[in-house]
């Protein structure tokens, strides 16, 4: 998840880097919708080829492609196995390819768009909501922070799981979940303090 | 240097059904030195004292002002003057990559995104992190993370930097690196630390114990006072 959503922006000057954020987001939405709606294994191959081409156009490093694919792979394998069981091999292959395509399409967006570009775009898009009392900067920052918080939250989950294991409590959900929730809330408070200290949200 | 003024500033927190607990007793100080150290045991109240200086903690009574500006009534203006560096940089770094985190600090002051990027890269270069601009903040070492957190603070050009135990989580080499960066700053520095070597480099050191400033003077005197205190308690 973190591989897909954060820490992956690769600066560059490709056509994908130069496209406006709005065009990229709209393109991702249309492509994702097509991948989900069109139910045909031959089209699944075409979509995978298109998303691979997009990744190549954006010069997304192979290492990032592999890490993103690895993140999706487990879900894709499990989902495909169920599809095989229920509907047969063709449906399983289609599901597997579709999930890989969706992951790659999202990766091409995150790799060619910095979070700050995304925040700027969200701020612009949320501007009309000012009339109903919504602060566009705050909306955009909230989205960015949510994305940014994912790797940290995953790290806390891993540490808490290891701590439970070290105490021989890895089969006790309470020994894992309670400290995890407490640490996530504490981290949220700390991050809030840090943002406050940087004057973010003062205006 | 701007004057940091505490006039009988105290912090109390309510305890459910048991009245209040004093975190910091009424404290009056005038701090004008370039580098001010704050030392004391865990839970003594030194972090609360530091957090009062940019409004992260509000005084329950008394007043705190920075360069004549009240930290409660003029909080936003005070935060523009006082940068705050936390113990754990992981809590402070909220964007995926180093340059994006610095850009977040600059969002308020630099509206043009290209200019913001250029300025952020400059801040990273000035803090020895140019090679890590596009690295994930999670891939940095502890020392690099703390330097990045500090760079995020310095990007705002504060006149005072408050650092709350910035070296506690670091090894000796990184402690020296972060310490050298902090002591190389032109800004006024308020350094809360357990590292007595760093405290000894300050111009004035406060010792906090049991919610009170129990010593205020030269670094040598403060370190001796604190060491005696620990020896007696130990």
Boltz contact constraints between the chains, C-beta under 6 A:
constraints:
  - contact:
      token1: [A, 6]
      token2: [B, 96]
      max_distance: 6.0
  - contact:
      token1: [A, 7]
      token2: [B, 96]
      max_distance: 6.0
  - contact:
      token1: [A, 7]
      token2: [B, 136]
      max_distance: 6.0
  - contact:
      token1: [A, 9]
      token2: [B, 97]
      max_distance: 6.0
  - contact:
      token1: [A, 11]
      token2: [B, 134]
      max_distance: 6.0
  - contact:
      token1: [A, 114]
      token2: [B, 100]
      max_distance: 6.0
  - contact:
      token1: [A, 115]
      token2: [B, 95]
      max_distance: 6.0
  - contact:
      token1: [A, 115]
      token2: [B, 96]
      max_distance: 6.0
  - contact:
      token1: [A, 115]
      token2: [B, 100]
      max_distance: 6.0
  - contact:
      token1: [A, 116]
      token2: [B, 100]
      max_distance: 6.0
  - contact:
      token1: [A, 116]
      token2: [B, 103]
      max_distance: 6.0
  - contact:
      token1: [A, 120]
      token2: [B, 113]
      max_distance: 6.0
  - contact:
      token1: [A, 145]
      token2: [B, 94]
      max_distance: 6.0
  - contact:
      token1: [A, 148]
      token2: [B, 94]
      max_distance: 6.0
  - contact:
      token1: [A, 148]
      token2: [B, 95]
      max_distance: 6.0
  - contact:
      token1: [A, 148]
      token2: [B, 96]
      max_distance: 6.0
  - contact:
      token1: [A, 151]
      token2: [B, 138]
      max_distance: 6.0
  - contact:
      token1: [A, 190]
      token2: [B, 91]
      max_distance: 6.0
  - contact:
      token1: [A, 191]
      token2: [B, 91]
      max_distance: 6.0
  - contact:
      token1: [A, 191]
      token2: [B, 94]
      max_distance: 6.0
  - contact:
      token1: [A, 193]
      token2: [B, 56]
      max_distance: 6.0
  - contact:
      token1: [A, 194]
      token2: [B, 86]
      max_distance: 6.0
  - contact:
      token1: [A, 194]
      token2: [B, 91]
      max_distance: 6.0
  - contact:
      token1: [A, 194]
      token2: [B, 92]
      max_distance: 6.0
  - contact:
      token1: [A, 197]
      token2: [B, 54]
      max_distance: 6.0
  - contact:
      token1: [A, 197]
      token2: [B, 56]
      max_distance: 6.0
  - contact:
      token1: [A, 197]
      token2: [B, 84]
      max_distance: 6.0
  - contact:
      token1: [A, 198]
      token2: [B, 105]
      max_distance: 6.0
  - contact:
      token1: [A, 199]
      token2: [B, 79]
      max_distance: 6.0
  - contact:
      token1: [A, 199]
      token2: [B, 80]
      max_distance: 6.0
  - contact:
      token1: [A, 202]
      token2: [B, 76]
      max_distance: 6.0
  - contact:
      token1: [A, 203]
      token2: [B, 108]
      max_distance: 6.0
